[in-house]
Amino acid sequence: MLLKREILEAIKRGEITLQFRRWTRPSVKAGGTLKTKVGLLQIGAMDEMSPDDVTETDARAAGFKDVADFRRWLDTMKQGPLFHRIEVSYLGET
């Protein structure tokens, strides 16, 4: 799962706790970790869902202003058969 530096920094600060991805197949798994440029991330629950089910709370937890902002971002992403809501948190330096 590739994340922009600004997103990684926000996860590290605890400002972002969710990510959304469209995948052919997931590249991380629930309970796993992800080594990044800012340190180690914990991957929490991963739920397959419809993008239409993203709430205002989910959108804000992922760093978006609101659901409309999330949908504008989603329209720029590649298509994929699976859509996941992924809990993320910062574990520390690697």
C-alpha positions in Angstrom: 0.0 0.0 0.0 1.7 3.2 -1.2 1.0 6.3 0.9 2.1 9.9 0.2 4.5 11.4 2.7 1.9 14.0 3.9 -0.6 11.1 4.7 2.1 9.2 6.5 2.9 12.2 8.7 -0.8 12.7 9.5 -1.0 9.0 10.5 2.1 9.5 12.7 0.4 12.5 14.4 -2.8 10.5 14.9 -4.8 12.8 12.6 -5.6 10.1 10.1 -6.8 6.7 11.3 -8.4 5.3 8.1 -7.4 4.6 4.5 -9.5 3.5 1.6 -8.2 1.4 -1.3 -9.5 -0.2 -4.5 -7.6 -3.4 -5.2 -7.6 -6.5 -7.4 -6.2 -8.1 -4.3 -5.2 -6.5 -1.0 -1.5 -5.7 -0.5 -1.8 -5.6 3.4 -3.7 -7.7 5.9 -5.5 -7.0 9.1 -3.2 -7.4 12.1 -0.1 -6.9 10.0 2.4 -4.0 9.8 3.7 -1.8 7.0 7.2 -0.4 6.9 7.1 3.2 5.6 9.4 6.2 5.3 8.1 7.6 8.7 8.2 4.3 10.6 6.1 1.2 11.2 2.3 1.3 10.7 -0.2 -1.1 12.3 -2.9 -2.4 10.0 -6.1 -2.8 12.0 -9.5 -4.0 10.7 -10.0 -4.2 7.0 -13.6 -4.2 5.7 -14.6 -4.8 2.2 -17.4 -2.3 1.4 -19.1 -0.2 -1.2 -17.7 3.4 -1.6 -21.3 4.5 -1.3 -21.2 3.4 2.4 -18.5 5.8 3.4 -19.8 8.1 6.1 -18.9 11.7 7.0 -17.0 10.3 10.0 -15.1 7.8 7.9 -14.2 10.5 5.4 -12.8 12.9 8.1 -10.9 10.0 9.7 -9.2 9.4 6.4 -8.2 13.1 6.1 -11.0 14.3 3.8 -13.1 17.4 4.6 -16.3 15.5 3.9 -17.8 12.7 1.8 -17.9 15.0 -1.3 -14.1 15.5 -0.9 -13.6 11.8 -0.6 -15.7 11.1 -3.8 -13.6 13.7 -5.7 -10.5 11.8 -4.6 -12.0 8.4 -5.4 -12.8 9.6 -9.0 -9.1 10.1 -9.6 -8.1 6.6 -8.4 -7.8 3.5 -10.6 -10.7 1.2 -10.8 -10.6 -2.1 -8.9 -13.0 -4.9 -8.1 -12.5 -4.7 -4.3 -12.9 -1.6 -2.1 -11.6 -1.7 1.4 -11.8 0.5 4.5 -8.5 0.0 6.4 -7.7 1.1 10.0 -4.2 2.4 10.4 -2.1 3.6 13.3 1.5 4.5 13.9 3.6 2.0 15.8 7.0 3.7 15.9 10.4 4.0 14.3 11.7 1.0 12.4 
